[in-house]
Each structure stands twice: as C-alpha cells, then as structure tokens.
C-alpha cells in the first residue's frame, strides 16, 4: 500500500516545485508584498534572541529567512530550505544583495528536514505547511530538530483571503472546464484545525492570532501579477494561449468593476499560529 501511494506524493511535490520554479523570477514584486508584510509580522511575534539558530521551512525567495538573518546578525544563524531550486536562487541573490553572511540555504524536503535533533531554537514556515502532503509527519519531524522550549510559528490564509477576486477567478475558470477544488493554501484556514494539527504533533502552548495583512492594489494588472506569479499560475497554465488571452481580458474586466477611489482592496486575512516544544 505504501509503495502504491508514494508516486502520488512525489508527483504532488514535483508539480508544486515545478510551479514555483516557473514563478520564481517575478515572485518578489510590489503586488505580492503581503509576503514581506507577513514575514515581518511573524518575526515581530517571535522576537528571536540574537544568539539563536532559526530554520525557515519552505523559505521561497527568503522573505522570512533574510529578515531573520538581519535581526540575528552577527551571532545568530539562519537556515532556509526549499525544494524549488529557482526560488532558492532568488533567495541567495536577495541574501547577497543584503550582504548577509549568517544565512545558509539548502534544497531540502520540508517534510523531512535533515538536521540534528534538538538543534534549532526557532522554526518558521510562511504559507508553506499546507502544501505538504503529510502535514502531521512533517510537524513531528520539525519538532525533533527543535530544542526543548523552542518556538514554532506558521502563517496560513484565513477563509476570507483574496475574496472576492478568487471567487470570480474560480467561477470564470469553470467556463473553460477547469474545476478548482478547495485550494491547498486553504487547508489550514480554520483556527481550530491549526490548533488540532499542531497539538496532535506533540507541540504545546498552541496559540492562533488572526490579522488582516491586506492593502489596496492601484490597478487590475496588479491582481494579474499575483495570479501569474504565485500558485494560481498552476491553473492558468492549463489554458491554451488563445483561452488565456480571453480569460485575462474577461476576468480583469470583472475585477475592474470592483475598483473604488482607493483602488482594489486585496484581502489577505491571515492566521499566525505559534507553539512550543
């Protein structure tokens, strides 16, 4: 049974990695600045000590990892891991541009990080845990490499995130025969689900706080940038060139109707969950 299910798990990981390899070059852009906002919020909640070791899981282009490295410099150490080589290339570039020398980045499976037991004082994961096929096993492995008394923090999207734009996106996709199930990034949108999952992995003092991290987009093309340079891209890639052009025109037309004098409100309702070992 295990051997039969394994290819499916690997296929999921390869598909997700492939999407993020594609979007890596433009992943850091003004339209997706919620990643930076949330990274800063996570570290503000965490308040890591200067001489500590921090692991950022599913680090992407290093929003959390580079910010943490600046906070912990010069005595603290940050490691960041990701399966997407292209995302890590951008993270390395970002770290070099910031002249950070206390950060190491590795291609590594988030479900089974290869580090010594009881090593890290802090583990962070920004909008990444929900992509993992086996979140429970991953959390157990994360706890193993965390020091007793260490702190975990994850960020996940709350139910309202990206509405109503995302609902319009899903509805229009149906016109092209593409059914979008509840996306992976909403697997942990319920506060009780977050508490239960992390508690069942053996963590203590689980706490969930909810905060709006949204902002106004100035034009509809900013929303398209979000679609094209994040996980939404996986759905858009299923359209033919002609259908993609028509979809973009029609979808951005309906988004334009939502614009106010302040612009387009991008809802980024976010859950921040902390726990200790």
Number of C-alpha atoms within 10 A of each C-alpha: 5 6 7 8 9 10 11 12 13 12 11 14 17 14 12 17 17 16 19 23 19 19 18 21 15 16 23 21 14 14 22 19 17 18 22 16 14 25 24 16 17 22 17 10 12 16 12 18 14 16 13 16 22 28 30 26 28 29 28 29 26 33 22 28 31 27 18 29 26 20 17 21 17 13 13 19 23 26 22 27 24 24 23 26 19 20 26 24 18 19 24 20 14 17 24 13 9 13 10 17 14 18 23 18 20 16 15 17 17 24 20 13 19 12 14 10 13 16 18 25 22 24 27 28 24 24 24 19 25 20 19 19 16 12 17 18 14 19 22 17 19 26 24 18 21 25 18 14 13 19 24 27 22 22 27 28 24 23 17 15 20 17 15 14 19 14 11 14 20 16 14 16 18 11 10 13 9 15 13 12 7 9 11 15 16 17 17 22 21 15 18 10 12 22 20 11 16 23 17 12 17 14 20 17 13 19 15 18 11 15 14 15 18 18 16 15 18 16 15 19 15 17 20 17 17 19 19 19 23 18 18 16 18 19 16 18 12 12 17 10 11 8 13 15 11 13 19 14 11 13 18 19 12 14 19 15 10 13 16 11 6 10 15 21 18 19 19 22 19 23 25 23 21 25 21 23 19
